[in-house]
Amino acid sequence: MSIVNTSAERIDLVVAAQKEYFASGATLDYDFRREQLLRLQRALMEWQQPLCEALWADLHKSEQEAILTELSIVEGEVKNHLKHLRSWMKHENCSTPLKMFPSRSRIVSEPLGQALIIAPWNYPVQLLLNPLVGAISAGCTAILKPSPYVPQVSKVLEKMICSTFDERYIYVVQGNRDVNRELLARRFDIIFFTGSPALGRKVMEAASHNLTPVVLELGGKSPCIVDAGADIEMAARRIAWGKTLNAGQTCIAPDYLLIRSALQERFVEAFKRELRKLHGKDVKQSKHFVRMVNDRAFERVSSYLECGRVVAGGRSDAAERYIEPTLLADVDVDSPVMQEEIFGPVLPMIPFDSTDEAIRFITNREKPLALYYFGPQAEGWRVIRRTSAGGSCINDTIMHIANENIPFGGVGNSGMGSYHGRLSFDAFSHRRSVVVTPSWIDLPFRYMPYKMFGLVKKIL
C-alpha cells in the first residue's frame, strides 16, 4: 500500500478555508472546544481496532503495545484536558504595582491560530494526536501530516479525522517530503514537528521566513548509566524493556549504555535472562517485538552490528526486517554506532571507572532527549545536576513520558518547547497581557510636563 501525495492546489484550498474558519471565531468558545475533545475521545474508541490492525500491519506492533504506548496516552491526554480546560481558559489576575493605580492586569490565553502538526512513523498515532489535543483545547485549527512510512496507519488516521471533524477545522494531508516542503512553504501560526534533529533544522529554517513559532520534538543519543550500587537484575529488566519497546525505534530509548567496568559481565548475563523473560527464547517469534519500519532502516541499524563485539543477540533477517536485541562491547566511540542515533535494538556499552568520567562523557556531547541513571538515588540526583537532558529517570527508563502532568520535550539538539497537560494547551496559545484602566479617574502624573515628579520618583 502506498500513500498518494495531496496536491498543492488542495493544500492551498484547505489552508485558506481554515484561516477563514478561524477568523470567524468559531473555535474560541469553551463549549466548542470541549465538544471537539469529546469527539476525539469517541473517535479513539470507535477506531481503536482499525488503528491496532494498521499498527500491526505496518510495524508488527501488538495490540497490547499499541494500546499501552499509543492509544492510552492520547486518551489520558484528552481526559486531562477535559478536566482542566475551563480553568486553563480563564483570565489570570496579576498583581499591579501602585504606580499604575487604578489599572488592573490580566493574562489572557488566546489561540495562536492555524497549526501544522508533522508526525513521525515510530509512534504514528500518539505523536500525531497528542499534539492535536493541545491544538483543540487552545482553540486552534490544524492541518495534520502523518508519515508515509506507515501507510496503513496514515490512511486509517485520515479516515478517522475526516469522519470526525470538519475539514475547515482539522484536516489530514498525506505524502512524502515533497509534501512537507509544500506545507512548510506556506504560512502557519505554529508548527509542531516531531522527528530527527536534521529534519528539525529544515523545519526551523522554513519557519524563520515567516517568524513562525515552532515546537521541535527531536531525538539524539540518550545515555543510560549503570553505576556502582545499582540493582543489576532490575536495571537489566528495565533497560531491556525500554530498548526493545517498539524495537528501539523510540526517540527516548536508551541509545548507549555507560556501565561501571566491574559490572559489565554481570549485566550482560542479566540482560540475556531478562530478555528471555520479556520475549521468550526466540525473540523473533515474540508477538510483542516490532520490526524495522523499512528496508533502509534495517540496513542502517544492522550495519551497526559490525561496530563492536557482539556479546548478546546479533542475529537478523532482512526478509522480515528483524534485528535481534543486541549488546555490543569493545565499541570505538568514534564508530558510526556512537555518532548517529541508533533507533533500533542495538545497545553499545561503554565502560567507565568513576561517575565523574561518565558525566564528562555525556556533557562533551549534544544534549540528549533523555538520560537514565541506575544506582543510588543521591548519586542519580548529582548526575542530573551536572548534566542537561530533555527528561530523565532514576532507576527506570521511558516512564517519564507516561505522566501527562510533567513536561515532555527536548533541549538544545534534542528539541525546543515542551508539551503534555497544561503545557500542550500553552504550546498552541499566546499568553497575552491586558491592562484594564477605568475611565472614572485620570491621574495627571504621567502626562507632560510631569508635575510633582519628585513624588512620582518615590512611587516608581
ABEGO torsion letter per residue (X at the ends): XBBBBBBAAAAAAAAAAAAAAAAAGAAABAAAAAAAAAAAAAAAAAAAAAAAAAAAAAAGBBAAAAAAAAAAAAAAAAAAAAAAAAAAABBBBBBBBAAAOABBBBBBBBBAEBBBBBBBAABAAAAAAAAAAAAAAAGBBBBBBBBAABAAAAAAAAAAAAAABBAAABBBBBEBAAAAAAAAABBBABBBBBEBAAAAAAAAAAAAAAGBBBBBBBBEBBBBBBBBGBBAAAAAAAAAAAAABGGGBBAABBABBBBBAAAAAAAAAAAAAAAAAAAEABAAABAABBBBABAAAAAAAAAAAAABBBABEGBBBAAAGBBBBBBBBGBBAABAAAABBAGBABBBBBBBABAAAAAAAAAABBBBABBBBBEBAAAAAAAAAABBBABBBBGBBGAAAABAABBBEBBEAAEBEBBEEAAAAAAABBBBBBBBBBAABBBAAABOAGBGAAAAAAAX
